[in-house]
Amino acid sequence: MSVLCYVCCQGWLCALCVLASVAPAVYGDCDLNSQQPDFTVGRLSGNACQEVRSQYVTRAQCTLLCLHRNRKRAPGRCIGFSFSRSSDNTHCLCRVCEGVGAIDFSAMKSSFHLRKRLLAEDLSFPPLREFGLAEGLAVGKVIHVLLTPLSSRTILFVMIPPDTTAFALEIRSQQRVVARNAYLHGAWGPEETETLLTDNPAGREMDIFIIVGADAFVVYFDTVFICTFYHRIFDFTSMTLLQILGEGDDDDDDDDDDDDDDDDNDDAADDDDDDDDSDGEREIGLNTKVSFRRATYGFIHFALYLHHTA
């Protein structure tokens, strides 16, 4: 690395400097080495990977380098980095891959390959879309949804037809909250919630993994462990229907959450006017009501997969 780049890397321009001076190489894996002990992170092997190495950088600069490269070289479906220190130098390794092959979810205490079966892709659909799972679910299967959450909420229902919901997962983008529940015997149970430590997920393409464990559904966003939902019903083979609901505003100036404490009087008045044009509402039992009004529905680059562990 040149002297110019060494000096550059002492400041915030480190990522730009290293990218300009280090030629990437192509490799076949994308190991995610967590630099944040609070997270439970999966380890991946990917495809179409690029690797960047740099020296004389701090741990923070290494992180910045990898994040910058992920933004600039879309689609970058997985990103990993490692940082090490020798007696006279520091080393940063960054990998960005476009696809996911094998995966190791540490919360499952096992490693496995994913045999992918595409159920749907590149759809533009109305508020609620249904997908049949002919053989139902089983312990070890993985529901994998690639989508871009909308500005209001995105909800996934794992159902036993006609009216039992074994698992409902809701991403409340504006509140950065993940809620989950089940609808059994004609009633919703107690809601469980988790606050996301990341920014608002709306508008950011993400992979959602729902692993069917022996005791619980285990949820990961982009291989980062989010939550578990212990089974309230164990009839996996009868879980033959997956529903996905999305809602987002087509006008960023209008607030669609009636429970937002930051709404001013004008916005509240606008919401009252909008109620007259409502296309209907659906009670989902997750301490919220989805209102289908003045909204844009559908997902960008949507894909749904069902994985079988090998």
Helices and strands as residue ranges (DSSP letters): H 3-8, H 14-21, E 25-27, E 43-47, E 49-55, H 59-72, E 78-85, E 90-97, E 99-105, G 106-108, E 110-121, E 128-132, E 142-147, E 153-160, E 164-172, E 177-184, E 187-188, E 192-195, E 206-212, E 216-221, E 224-230, G 236-238, E 241-249, H 265-275, E 281-283, E 289-291, E 295-296, E 303-309
